[in-house]
Amino acid sequence: MKKFFSTSYLVLLLVMLYAPIIIIAIFSFTESKVLGNWTGFSAELYTSLFSGGVSDRLIDAIKNTFLIAFVAATVSTLLGSVAAIGINDLRYRKRRVVNFVNNIPILNPDIITGISLFLLFVSLGITQGHATVILAHIAFCTPYVVLSVMPRLVQMNPNIYEAALDLGATPMQAMRRVILPEIRPGMISGFILAFTLSIDDFAVTIFTNGTDGLETLSTFIYADARKGGLTPELRALSTIILVVVLLLLVVVNYRAARQAKRAEEQAKQIKNYSRR
Amino acid sequence: MTKTNHIIEICNITKSFPDKVVLDDVSLNVKQGEFLTILGPSGCGKTTLLRLIAGFNSASSGKILIDGKDMTSVPPHQRPVNTVFQRYALFPNYNVYDNIAFGLNLKKVDKKEIEVRVKRALKMVGMTDYEHRDVQSLSGGQQQRVAIARAIVNRPQVLLLDEPLAALDLKMRKDMQMELKEMHRTLGITFVYVTHDQEEALTLSDTIVVMNEGVIQQVGTPTDIYNEPCNAFVADFIGESNILNATMIRDGVVEFMGREFECVDTGFGENQPVDVVVRPEDVYIIRNTEAAMFRGVVRSCTFKGVHYEMFVETLDGYEIQIQDYNCFEPGTEVGMMIKPADIHVMRKERTENRVEGKLVDATHVEILGETFECAPVEDIESGAEVDVCFGFSDVELTDDPDDGISWGTIRFILYKGDRYHLTIRTDDDEDVFVDTRDVWEDLDEVGIKIAPSALRVVRRNNQ
């Protein structure tokens, strides 16, 4: 009986969590203009999405979204990795302070970040557009990259950088040949995370995209839905994005799990050797 | 010619971190081709000294010359030295071959030559055929061999080794010690080796540098250091020893354990307080109590393989450690003798505590971060900077740090036959030296009390 309740509780929870997403996916395979009407199975929305059946504005929004996500993720991966290396070299107390400061933007509500950046750009007299959106996305993505690179640095033997210098490598060579390969997995995870965060973002984008009609998917969908009825093709697009993000998440988690397992095996090995 | 040259000259190096002085005006010369070991307890500054030679840290002041050239501010990759780290520090993303070839690749050495040299280095450390192994799959000992090969393949003028064997088990450590010694002989380059293991230092070195608290205590050959320790710290740190309070009566005569002994040391003056060291194997123990210099009763006897280790309590209440091939049962009354040449006299570093403080009023003085009551002081005005002296035995220690007026942590314990000589580090990094018969443990936190009458307040003599 107890088992029955706990199982049904879990099922209920999962249904609540995933029903909205699943409904979108299901209704992407029907032609009805109104969400909620099932008019028989059809892949028409997908065909239409890719054969120009949607407005140019939507196409632009998609292009913008991926361009912004790619640039923002690339730049924040570079900034975040460099920052993580710097933070890792700090002495204990300073490191704790900087880590705390790094976590504030993560905990800060997006809407606040958006308003603050908006005010900042306005007060500095910067015309808002692509550049400001990208800068804003870099700003909120970088702390996540720091968080995903940091564990790699912490578990790295601190002497290997010195060993490289000792063997004649300049600091740059040591960084490229020794440190970079060590933190690369963290950087890749950080990049993927930043990329999905950027695609996903609405609150920050809406405050920083200016008045020249720059739109990303999220702002386009928002405007579209408010104008009365969602463009049907968006159901198909949402489903595609959902699948892509899901795949990326699976990759990130799989990598993290594999790393954890490898670290564990190493620890076990070392223990075995020292016992021998 | 090169035999007498100094490959490394360390001149007046001081290294301080914001909260601590790690090296205090250290000067040291390393001869070309020698095996020099820096020996000391953890936290004595030995690793910092090695890191300064390698260039990983920079000194607060002072100069380092390698091969006659000033290297004080030269970055590590331009120094003619290579380092072997305690935790191997192999590059996990390279295999064994690429790890060893790392330095040669950077120097753009011809690929063919790299291969020859890597193979030779691997052979030297007994790791032939391991080229293509992943370094993570190797045992600790094998990883350290690869790390050594990676360093020596570059033919450095000096090989720096930072406790390279500390992470290995005893058997492996012994094997590697012999191999290192052999390697030093074959390569003919200078080795600077850091360790806290005194046995390892005695086994391997041509020269030993004993360090404590950021200061070099003694430099000498292993036999010098063992037979002629220059102070109680060295005597206690290297090997087993009986260290006792003594008085130098005059040249050749020293008094300890309540009687006078003939000795060979001279030049200490007359009636001077000194320390004497007698190694346990240098005390002769005999059944015939008539012929003995002094007598006692055996308290314990432990078999140690080659010899027996005995603790004997003398009739005057001193405990002496003795090593002998013969076993004397506990309870046996025995006689003991010490040859004049086996008594080693050392100058005392201090005969009482002297700390800096401030006179609060006529009967109170501020020392060790707290206010202590003292005997009335008449000729010094309140608020003056003063020195306060008190004897080793005048300090009373309490179990609970809160029971004392000030408190500290026990950092060093020296047994002196009938009492313990403790070094207590207070909260503000001041040292208080205490003689006590009570047994305390290292790192115990204790309260410090001093009787008002024991505190002697003197005006600070400004230099």
Interface residues (C-beta under 8 A of the other chain):
Chain A: N157 N159 I160 E162 A163 A164 L165 D166 L167 G168 A169 T170 P171 Q173 A174 R177 V178 P181 E182 Q266 Q269 I270 Y273 S274 R276
Chain B: A54 G55 F56 P75 P76 H77 V81 N82 T83 F85 R87 Y88 A89 L90 F91 P92 N93 F102 G103 L106 K107 Q136 S137 S139 G140 R150 A151 N154 A167 D169
